[in-house]
Amino acid sequence: MTWGFSLTNSGQRPWRHSLPRCFFFRNFTDLKQNPIAMLTWIIETTRASLRLVALMLIIMIECVVIVLLRLLAGNQGAAMVRMWFNQLILFVFGFKQNIHGQWAKGEPAMILFNHPSYIDIFLLSSPWPTAAMAAIEFKYFPFIGQLAMALKTIWIDRKNPGNVREMAASRYKEGCGMFLCPEGRTSGSHSMYPLFPGMFKTAMVHQIPIIFYNIRYDSEDIPYFHDLKEGFIPHLIDHLWLVLKQRRSEITIHISAPNMVTNVSESMQAYYDYHQQYLKDCPGFEIVPPTTD
């Protein structure tokens, strides 16, 4: 394993993008002097605008449909429709998925994924009812928060985390799988950060199979991170606009076979090894070691 450092002197991760304060307007004087640039701007702006409207409508409809299905058809019906909506959303984004590996038949599992971007949420669906763990700040987002609650999301309050591990075990006993990132954060890149051992311990104690789920974007413009503090919403919209303007992008997904955790340290190393084999040639890839201070 190759260890490296990507933290700044202040110990904070650097921004992945330096985005403009306003994503829509350009210097029209320059555009008028360059007809090709003007045409490109019109095409990109039209593409992004149509996609943004379509995404908003789809997410609003999905929120209502999933809530109703949970009441009428149970968790399994909602899980299958969730997969269909995710495929539709990825199509609107202009993403092509390349999936390697298959979901194992049988009982749900704890699915451990790397987390380069907030867009990852549209990639997190499986054939079984599956919940996820997410920062509590997203609970109050219009429609997305209601949708997440309907999907039994476990909300993590970093100031008061509570007994998250037992909540995850409880979901599994109810027949629900779990999507979670053991790095405990969005990386904003294809690099990997230190793991928290808690969920590996939970999987071992409660005999929950684990599956590694690797996400890789072909464009380095898509990974994104924000500390969720001041300026998050405008910055997120700027980033989404950047992604929506792109004509087409590809996402490669690798799904491992399920395994049981018999040794926490070995399973954590297996997580690193699995993801590293698919990410090591990404620009700037590194495995960031734990801080020592």
Phi, psi and omega in degrees: 000136180260122180262146179207174181237136174226009178279149176281176180298334180276356180084007180256148177288138179289156175297143176283332184222148170253096188263152179292156178295326179236123188276345190265319189274148178231173175281099186290338176297316178293322182294321180296331180278352182225093183302325180293318177295322178297315179296318179298316179298318180297315181296313182294319181293319177296314180300311182294320181296314180296319179295319181296316179297316180297318180297317179299317180294317182297315182294322177298314180294317181300319180303314181291315184296316182296317179299316180294319180295322177301324181282323188264324186240359178082183185295322184295316178298319179295323180296317181293319179291326177300319178299319181294317179296320178300318179297321179295317180296317179296324177297316179296321176297337184090023181268138170253127181264133171244109185254127178243128184098164182229152174291133178287141176284152178119213188284158178298171183216171172267116187258115186257114186241152168282155193227075182284338189208157174293340177294343179306333184300335180275000177254356188263084174209150183219172181293342179255164172303126186222126175265179178216166172253137183211154177297139186297340179301329182283348181297334186258010174286134178303135177068308180298318178296316179294320178297316180297320178296322179294334180267016175062036177299140173266118183272133182251117174259109186295336178279336181212075189295333181066198184264070184296322182297318179291327177295320178296316178298322179295319177300318181296318179296335177277001180088023184245129174284176182224129168262126176207154177254111182291351173284344174074019184192162169277131186276330184076009179199184175267008176286165182242145183246169182303143182269149169264130185280351190306312184286332174295320177295319179298316179298322181289314183296319185262008177055051177261123177295147177246146177231133175269136186228107186260132180244128177221126176264143180281344179251131178282000175280344186275317176306139188204140178219144172216149182282005176067016179259217186302134175083009185297310186299309178300322181292321178295318179296318177301318181293316179300321179297320177301318181288317183293336179288335184293141182294312182199142176223161180243146175235131177250127180244132172242130181242124181274168171287154178289146178221154176264145178272116175249341178215119186298313182298318180293322179291324176295320177294322178297324176299311178302312184298318182297311184287324183299324182297334181260347185246348191299337179263009174290144179304127176075013182298139174201159173254112187278125181285163176298148176290150183256355181261000000 
